[in-house]
Amino acid sequence: MTTIAVLGAGCSGLAAAHVLQDAGWQVTLFEKSRDVGGRAATRSREGFIYDHGAQYIKPGAPASISWITGRFRTPDLIDIEKPVWVFNGQGEIQEGDAEQNAEEKWTYRSGLATLAKQMARGLDIHLETRIDHIRKTPQGWWLTPEHGAEQGPFSRLLITFPLPQAQELLEKSQLEPGLQGAIVAQLGAATYRPLLSIMLGYRPMPQRRPYYALVNIDKAHPISWLAWEHEKAQERVPSGAGLLIAQMAPDYSREQWEREDSELVRESAAMVAQLVQEEGLATPIFSDVQRWRYALPDQKADSEQLHALTLPAGLAFCGDGFVGGRVHRALEHGIQVAQQLLYPKSSRVHQ
Ligand SMILES: Cc1cc2nc3c(=O)[nH]c(=O)nc-3n(C[C@H](O)[C@H](O)[C@H](O)COP(=O)(O)OP(=O)(O)OC[C@H]3O[C@@H](n4cnc5c(N)ncnc54)[C@H](O)[C@@H]3O)c2cc1C
């Protein structure tokens, strides 16, 4: 039986794991966090339940649609009906793009992480296991976690992290020197932007609006995205309360990265109040700050070029760093790379 270690249990790793397990491979996942889902994550604090990373999933290719609405469907799946409107650097708000707003925006009543939790069922996942470095011997791939004993050998290895983190892992690892340098160079083509995600809870609930969220279209405002999280489901907030999520623009996030959470909350809440002209929003009763160092890819790496180098060694990579920062794209890429691992001769790389 072919054995494979999948590093990372975000949507791409979970998707790949299912395709490989379906084909009879023995799959073991290693995830550094306490839970699965990666950047499609949900947090629950003080009665507020919120998606501090990805906000919702758009319908993509048939493969991800059929998994989300079929194989891994839960009764919890909902479409956010209200539209997304737009604003500019001057804070002028207008209706958004009708075509984009006509598309579904999927999430789950109890949080976006429901998808990953559903996909995690039936998989062998080692949580809270950060892999520090890897090595290759004639017997296969070996993994050294930050704590605990070396794991292996595995005949194949699939790495699914944001690519700068994959690059760090490879730099610390023991591979054939020429191959290692070439992989690191390919991974280095991808760049990611940082993002400060600021959660602001209120009682009473903020004013009702004709939109679910606002997006900045001219990239001239320190806030790039502002969402009324309680619009997803009433259960997301304590009775009578509401929750807004402000995702800050890349430049603002970079410049303000080191500031205290309390200062970030004060400043962003004041901006939110001014943007939507609602004074009460300057004083939240609850807040949380998430710093995403590698939030979304700006420049992608080329997975076909990379796999031409690595597949012969039984090593593969998948995730949004190759296809763009969207949950459905990461999931689809996981499926695609798993198929390349299963049928290497028929993949375009080897034609
Ligand atoms: C703030 C924000 C907003 C977003 N909004 C949207 C949106 O509205 N819609 C949308 O479709 N997409 C959105 N995205 C993008 C989407 O979340 C990602 O594209 C997608 O979740 C990436 O999945 P992935 O499996 O490629 O990577 P990840 O989800 O990052 O999974 C990689 C996993 O690897 C683990 N890992 C990392 N290092 C190690 C290690 N050394 N050892 C073991 N495990 C490790 C991580 O903990 C993680 O679980 C957003 C992202 C962010 C951050």
The ligand as an SDF file (V2000), in Angstrom:
LIG
                    3D

 53 58  0  0  0  0  0  0  0  0999 V2000
   -8.4630   37.1500    6.1990 C   0  0  0  0  0  0  0  0  0  0  0  0
   -8.7280   36.2240    5.0280 C   0  0  0  0  0  0  0  0  0  0  0  0
   -9.8990   36.3720    4.2950 C   0  0  0  0  0  0  0  0  0  0  0  0
  -10.1840   35.4900    3.2460 C   0  0  0  0  0  0  0  0  0  0  0  0
  -11.3900   35.5980    2.6080 N   0  0  0  0  0  0  0  0  0  0  0  0
  -11.7440   34.6240    1.7310 C   0  0  0  0  0  0  0  0  0  0  0  0
  -13.0820   34.5460    1.2610 C   0  0  0  0  0  0  0  0  0  0  0  0
  -13.9650   35.3290    1.6720 O   0  0  0  0  0  0  0  0  0  0  0  0
  -13.3960   33.5600    0.3670 N   0  0  0  0  0  0  0  0  0  0  0  0
  -12.4760   32.6450   -0.0440 C   0  0  0  0  0  0  0  0  0  0  0  0
  -12.8160   31.7650   -0.8400 O   0  0  0  0  0  0  0  0  0  0  0  0
  -11.2060   32.6850    0.4210 N   0  0  0  0  0  0  0  0  0  0  0  0
  -10.8210   33.6300    1.3000 C   0  0  0  0  0  0  0  0  0  0  0  0
   -9.5690   33.6330    1.8370 N   0  0  0  0  0  0  0  0  0  0  0  0
   -8.5610   32.6970    1.2980 C   0  0  0  0  0  0  0  0  0  0  0  0
   -8.7490   31.2590    1.8120 C   0  0  0  0  0  0  0  0  0  0  0  0
   -8.9080   31.2460    3.2120 O   0  0  0  0  0  0  0  0  0  0  0  0
   -7.5120   30.4550    1.4240 C   0  0  0  0  0  0  0  0  0  0  0  0
   -7.2350   30.6400    0.0470 O   0  0  0  0  0  0  0  0  0  0  0  0
   -7.6730   28.9510    1.6670 C   0  0  0  0  0  0  0  0  0  0  0  0
   -8.2900   28.7080    2.9210 O   0  0  0  0  0  0  0  0  0  0  0  0
   -6.2990   28.3110    1.5870 C   0  0  0  0  0  0  0  0  0  0  0  0
   -6.3800   26.9220    1.8810 O   0  0  0  0  0  0  0  0  0  0  0  0
   -5.0200   26.0760    1.8690 P   0  0  0  0  0  0  0  0  0  0  0  0
   -5.3780   24.6840    2.2190 O   0  0  0  0  0  0  0  0  0  0  0  0
   -4.2970   26.3390    0.5960 O   0  0  0  0  0  0  0  0  0  0  0  0
   -4.0960   26.7250    3.0140 O   0  0  0  0  0  0  0  0  0  0  0  0
   -4.3360   26.8520    4.5750 P   0  0  0  0  0  0  0  0  0  0  0  0
   -5.7790   27.0000    4.8770 O   0  0  0  0  0  0  0  0  0  0  0  0
   -3.4130   27.9170    5.0560 O   0  0  0  0  0  0  0  0  0  0  0  0
   -3.8740   25.4270    5.1440 O   0  0  0  0  0  0  0  0  0  0  0  0
   -2.5230   25.1290    5.4140 C   0  0  0  0  0  0  0  0  0  0  0  0
   -2.4600   24.3980    6.7520 C   0  0  0  0  0  0  0  0  0  0  0  0
   -1.1150   24.0440    7.0230 O   0  0  0  0  0  0  0  0  0  0  0  0
   -0.8910   24.1730    8.4090 C   0  0  0  0  0  0  0  0  0  0  0  0
    0.5450   24.3040    8.6350 N   0  0  0  0  0  0  0  0  0  0  0  0
    1.3540   25.3560    8.3290 C   0  0  0  0  0  0  0  0  0  0  0  0
    2.6270   25.0890    8.6830 N   0  0  0  0  0  0  0  0  0  0  0  0
    2.6280   23.8390    9.2130 C   0  0  0  0  0  0  0  0  0  0  0  0
    3.6500   22.9870    9.7290 C   0  0  0  0  0  0  0  0  0  0  0  0
    4.9450   23.3680    9.7760 N   0  0  0  0  0  0  0  0  0  0  0  0
    3.3120   21.7410   10.1500 N   0  0  0  0  0  0  0  0  0  0  0  0
    2.0040   21.3160   10.1010 C   0  0  0  0  0  0  0  0  0  0  0  0
    0.9920   22.0970    9.6320 N   0  0  0  0  0  0  0  0  0  0  0  0
    1.3040   23.3290    9.1810 C   0  0  0  0  0  0  0  0  0  0  0  0
   -1.6810   25.4140    8.7820 C   0  0  0  0  0  0  0  0  0  0  0  0
   -1.9530   25.4770   10.1810 O   0  0  0  0  0  0  0  0  0  0  0  0
   -2.9370   25.2480    7.9330 C   0  0  0  0  0  0  0  0  0  0  0  0
   -3.9540   24.5710    8.6350 O   0  0  0  0  0  0  0  0  0  0  0  0
   -9.2550   34.4830    2.8960 C   0  0  0  0  0  0  0  0  0  0  0  0
   -8.0710   34.3520    3.6360 C   0  0  0  0  0  0  0  0  0  0  0  0
   -7.8200   35.2030    4.6980 C   0  0  0  0  0  0  0  0  0  0  0  0
   -6.5710   35.0050    5.5360 C   0  0  0  0  0  0  0  0  0  0  0  0
  1  2  1  0
  2  3  1  0
  2 52  2  0
  3  4  2  0
  4  5  1  0
  4 50  1  0
  5  6  2  0
  6  7  1  0
  6 13  1  0
  7  8  2  0
  7  9  1  0
  9 10  1  0
 10 11  2  0
 10 12  1  0
 12 13  2  0
 13 14  1  0
 14 15  1  0
 14 50  1  0
 15 16  1  0
 16 17  1  0
 16 18  1  0
 18 19  1  0
 18 20  1  0
 20 21  1  0
 20 22  1  0
 22 23  1  0
 23 24  1  0
 24 25  2  0
 24 26  1  0
 24 27  1  0
 27 28  1  0
 28 29  2  0
 28 30  1  0
 28 31  1  0
 31 32  1  0
 32 33  1  0
 33 34  1  0
 33 48  1  0
 34 35  1  0
 35 36  1  0
 35 46  1  0
 36 37  1  0
 36 45  1  0
 37 38  2  0
 38 39  1  0
 39 40  1  0
 39 45  2  0
 40 41  1  0
 40 42  2  0
 42 43  1  0
 43 44  2  0
 44 45  1  0
 46 47  1  0
 46 48  1  0
 48 49  1  0
 50 51  2  0
 51 52  1  0
 52 53  1  0
M  END
$$$$
